[in-house]
Amino acid sequence: MTVRVRFAPSPTGYLHIGGARTALYNYLYAKAVGGTFILRIEDTDLERSNAEYEKLQIDDLKWLGIIHDEGPDKPVAKYAPYRQSERLDIYAKYAQQLIDQGVAYYDFCTEEELEAMKAQNEAEGNDPHYSGKWRNPEHWAEAKARVAAGEKTAIRFKVPKKSYELNDKVKGKVVYPDNMVGDFVIMRSNGLPTYNYCCVIDDWLMEITHVIRGEDHLNNTVRQLMIYEALGAKLPEFAHVSLLIGHDRQKLSKRHGATSVNLYRNEHYLPEAMNNYLCLLGWSHPAEKDIFDKAELKDVFTLDRFSASAAMYDLEKLKWVNSEHIKKMDNASLIALVEKEPETGFFNKQTPEWKNACVELLKKYAQFIPDFPRLVNELVLSENFEMTDALKEILSWETTPKIIDFIYEDVSKATTEFITEAQLNSWMDHVKKEMGVKGKPLFQGVRAALTGHDHGPDLKFLIPLTPVTVLKQRVAQLKK
């Protein structure tokens, strides 16, 4: 059996972070078992669906590196079309088949009649299910005659009076009791199918073997099991993954922060960091790793690593994951990204060796790529500094003014653009051996003289990146 999985978004807005996680899980499983990953567009909500949103969602998936094998732009004749709005004749065909089998029927009840029916059932203590006359086969001939005469009407599925069971890959055994749902609409009077119906038709005809989706679909599944049964179709394996929740343990929403992938793209998150973090929201690495690349999962991604518990979405954890991926990146890739950032004129003018040393130092401090030009400005190019209490204390030591005088005199003579690490070491040796300064007064005194700060990156990496003109200005300010 060839595994076939699908991601089926509705193009009614930007790609939601929860949808991206679902797409990722399907993609990873397909890659792990040599299967096929299908993109299907569920656009039967004609008023809200928009072709532009479809394009934007696909672009976001491509940004994440989640590339489908089949879809609207990569059709396979046997399964096409891949947009539900282009499959309406297929849904009508099988709805008619269900009517002919006697497991579905036309329903001419008005909205007012349905509301009255519901109210009466509730008043009598009955389940608020459909109990209209059109459920009775003795009225079906009349219904068919009215449809043949051109009347438009909904089609309902006749729910069997029995319970259903599902062996879910995440939730385990799920029992749906008898009378849990009433007869439900599968085709609306405007000719459009409902989700639970067309979803089954599509999964069946596209030979989907595994349905991996959010647990908010778990209650829908009982209706889908009924339709599979009525069609005599083979059930796929189901895996309903846990919900995403915020710190208040409520379902993830805009009040918890950005919820669309597009916003994270605009906020400069790395796609591999997004994949890494989303994967961990409901799935655990067998080696208990927190940081990994998507490509690494091909040999370890299985459906038995899902957690049934809700996954808490933690923005601070995502930022940390992003920073860890920056640390893992090779310097050439980092340099290419930094060069594209605004306000990197100074960076872009430097030698390849300087750039390499710069990103090697600063990637320890960056959470996002735009942090690099900011850090260059703050740590390398800034001539100004704040006279903090800690800096005042260092300047109050007897040895510090002597260190400043020495470095001022030497750096004023410099004719090169940058101070070398060797020159820095000679300064340190002079202060230690000739001036007799050791320990904390040595290291913090030299740091204060060169940077105007009491702490920061290792001087042997920072100072060779700093222009001599900037060093001269800093030391001159401290000497005043």
Order of alpha helices (4+ residues) and beta strands (2+ residues): beta-alpha-beta-alpha-alpha-beta-alpha-alpha-beta-beta-beta-beta-alpha-beta-alpha-beta-beta-alpha-alpha-beta-alpha-alpha-alpha-alpha-alpha-alpha-alpha-alpha-alpha-alpha-alpha
